[in-house]
Amino acid sequence: MSIAFINFILYRILPVSSDPLSPTFPWPYPISVAVAAALALPAGMLLVSALKAAGKETLVPKKEHDLYRGIYEKIRHPQAIGELAFWYVTALLLDTPFLILVAVLYTPIWIMWCFLEEWDLSIRYGEEYLRYQARTGMFIPKRKHGGSPSNTGWDRKHRT
């Protein structure tokens, strides 16, 4: 990731002369900054929340873990979402359409990486991780099903 990010920066400093895309976005740069900020704020909050919840396990997973706390009670890959968003933020701040294209092409690779990590975690932690997968969304929180519609108040709102 670090090498790819350095390449992002180097591309802006030393652009490819045969780049078929426009060297900058067709809108004023402050719009790119505003969109980048709109992405960076929630992505940064998600990333900080994930790093705080994971603690030292961010870098070194342990066999005995307490990973299912904080944001990890809602989604399984908050760090991946935050990091991926920053690829787009960087491309917007560098004002380079080509880097948005690179980020778009990089997104499926990033998602595949998350699936591979899940496979590893299911082997490492077994049934416990599979139960966690069943109750927690990968990138988007799962809706909690509270039993019958009367528990959710649905029937009161939709009676005829």
N, C-alpha and C positions, 0 to 999 in steps of 0.2 A: 504494500500500500504506500509506503513511504517513497519508493522509487516512482510509482505512478504519480503521486502527488508532486514530486519534484519535476517530473516530465510535464505536468500541467503548467507549472510555473515557467519552465524553460520554453514551452511552446509560445507563451505570451511574449517572452523576451526575444526569442529567436523563431518567429513564425515560419511555417513552411511556405515557400514562395508559390507553389502550385495549388494552394488551398482553394478549392472551388467555391467555398462559402465566403460571404462578406467578412472582412476583417473585424467588424464590430456589429453589434445589434443595430437594427434599423430605428430604434427609439433612443431618446436621450439617455445618457449614462445614469442620471439620478433615478430613472425608472428601474434600471437593473439593480441599483443599490437598494431601492425600496423592496423589490421582489426578493432579493437576497436576504435582506433583514427579516422579511416576513417568513422566509423559510428557516433562517438561522435561529431565530428566537425559540420557536417550539422544538426544533431539532436539538439545539443546545440544552434546553431544559430537559428533554428526554434523555440525552446523553449523560448529563450530570446526574440525573436521577438514577439511571442505570448503573453508572460507575459507583455511586454511593451505595446502592443496594447490593451490588456484587462485591464490593470491597476488594480484598486481595485476590479473590477468585477471578477477577477480570483478567489477570495474566497467568495465574497458576491455579487450575482447578484442583480441588481436593476430593478424595473419595468420600469423606464425611463432609457434607456441605449443608449450607443453609441458604441456598440460592433462591428459593421460592418466596421472596419477600419484596416489599416495595413494588416498583413498577413490574417486576417479574411475576407478580400475582395476576397481572392483566395480559401481558404479552411476553413471548419467549425471546424476542430478538430486538429489544429497544436500542442496544448499542449499534446494531447493524443499520437500523432505520436512521438514527442520528448521523452516523458516519456517511451513509449514502447521500443523505440530504446535503451534507457539506461538499460533496463533489459538485452538485448543482450550484450551491452558493458560491463556491470558488470560481466556477465558469462564469457566473453572472458578474462577480466582482472584477474578474479579469476582462470582462466585456468581449467574450469570444464565442461566437456561435459554434465553431468547430468543437470546442471543449464541451458544450452541451451535448453535441452528437456523441462524443466519446463517453460522457456520463450515461447517456441513454443506452449505448452499446455495452457499457460496463454493468448496468443494472441487472441483467439476467445472470451474469457471472456472480455477482454479489448474492443474488437469491440462491443460486446453486450452492454457493459456499455455505449459506445458512442451512440448506437441506443436508449437506455433508456433515456439518457440525451436529445436527440433530441425530443423524445416523450414529455418529461417534458417541454422543451422549446417551442414546438408547442402549448401546452396547455397554458403555461404562456404568450406567446407573440402573439399567434394566427396567423392571415393572414400575418402579417409582417414577422414572422419567416418562414412561408411556402414560401413566395416569395423569401426570402434569400436562403432557401434550393434549390429552383428551379434554381437560378442563380449561386450558389457556390457549388463546389465539397465537398464531405464529407472528403476525405483524399487526393484526387488528384484534382488539379485545373481543372475546366471544360473548354473546348475549347469554345472560343467566336465565335459565328456565325455572321459574318458581313454582312449577306444578300446574294446577288447574288455572284457567283464565280468571277465576274469581280471586285468586291470590294476587293477580296483577292489576285488578281493577278494570280489566278490559270489558267484562260483562256489564258493569255499571254504566260505562260510557256508551256501549253499543246496543243496549236493549231497545226493542221496538215498542 
